[in-house]
Amino acid sequence: MNSRNPVLTTAIACAAMALAASAIGVALGHPRAGIALAAGLLVGSVNGYLAELAVGLGVAFLATSLGRLVALSAAGLGAGLLLGIDVAWLSLVGLAAAQFVLVAAAIGKVAQP
C-alpha cells in the first residue's frame, strides 16, 4: 500500500469504512445512521481528487480550498438530510473522518524513505 498515491489510498480506505459503517448500522438496528456515516465518508473521499484537479488547473490552491469545503459540506449534509435530520450530523462526522484519512495517507507517503 506504500506505493499508492494518497488520494487513491483515501478512496479505498473510505469505501471500506463506508461498507463497514453501513453493515454495523444495519447490525445494530440503525441502518439510517450507518448509511449517513457512509455517505459522509464517500463524499469526503472526493476532496483529494478535487484538490488534484485544482492544482492541475493552475488555479490558486487557497482560492479553491474554501469552495471545496463548502461544496463537500453541502453535499454531505444534503445526503444526511435525505436520510433524516436526526442522523444528518453523522454525515458530517464521516466527512471529517475522510479528511483525517487523507491526512494520514499523505503523511504516510511523505514519511516513506
KASUL-V991252 format. One line per field, one symbol per residue. ss: DSSP state (a for helix, b for strand, c for the rest). phi: phi as a letter, one per 30 degrees, with the letter a starting at -180 (. if undefined). burial: b if it has 24 or more other ideal C-beta (glycine too) atoms within 12 Angstrom, else e. Layout:
ss=???
phi=???
burial=???
//
This chain:
ss=cccccaaaaaaaaaaaaaaaaaaaaaacccaaaaaaaaaaaaaaccaaaaaaaaaaacccaaaaaaaaaaaaaaaaaaaaaaaccccaaaaaaaaaaaaaaaaaaaaaaaccc
phi=.ddddeddedddddddddddddddedddibddddddddddddddddeddddddddddideedddddddeddddddddddddddkddcdddddddedddddddddddddddddd
burial=eeeeebbebbbbbbbebbeebbeebeeeeeebbbbbbbbbbbbbbbbbbbbeeeeeeeeeeeeeeeebeeebbebbbebbeebeeebbebbbbbbbbbbebbeebbeeeeeee
//
